[in-house]
């Protein structure tokens, strides 16, 4: 248990072999971990729904005339 606490609290002297090993492990994690793991897309099970493009909602001139006749 004391070894785990020393790793968590990073109590090793700078320049010691333990410090070098921990630094190498951190760098290996940073450079060797796929980007998909870090951004979370590797773990998402549900696909995102496609983005729906909204059509122009303005009424055309004939549609406005029909609308005004119905009112």
N, C-alpha and C positions, 0 to 999 in steps of 0.2 A: 504493500500500500504506500509506503513512503516514496517509492520510485515513481508511482503514478502521480502523486502530489507534486513531486519535483518537476515532472514533465508539464503538468497543468500550470503550475506557477512559474515555470521557466527559471529555475533557480541554479542552473548550471553556469559555470564561469565561462565567459566569452573566450573563445580560442581553445576550449577543451573539446575532447572528442565527442562528448555527449551533445554539446552545443552544435558542433558541425553536423552530427547525424540528424538532429531535429531540424536544422536549417535545410539540409538536403531533402528531408521528407516533405517539408512545406513547399519547397520549390518544385519537387517532383509532382506533388498534388496540383499545384497551380498550372504547370506546363503540360502535364500528361492527362489531365481530366478533360474529357470531351466537352465542348461548349454546350451541347444539348443537356448535359447533366446539370451544369451550373445555372442555366436559365430556366430549368424546370420542365422543358418540353419533352424530355425523355421519360418523365414520370406521369405525364398527363394521359389519361386513358380516353377521355372524351375529346372528339375533334371539335374544334371551334366551328360554329355555324358560318356559312359563307356570308359575306357582307352583301346585303341587298341594295342595289342601286335604286334610289328613289327617282321616279319619273317626274317630269315637270308637272306640277299640280295646278298650273294656271289654266283657266278656261279659254278656249278659242272663241272667236267672234260668233260663229254659229251656235256654239254651246251656250253662250251668254244670251243670245236671242231666244233660244228654246227655254232657257231657265226663266227668263223674264216673262214669257208667255204663260208658263205654268203657274206663276205666282199670282 
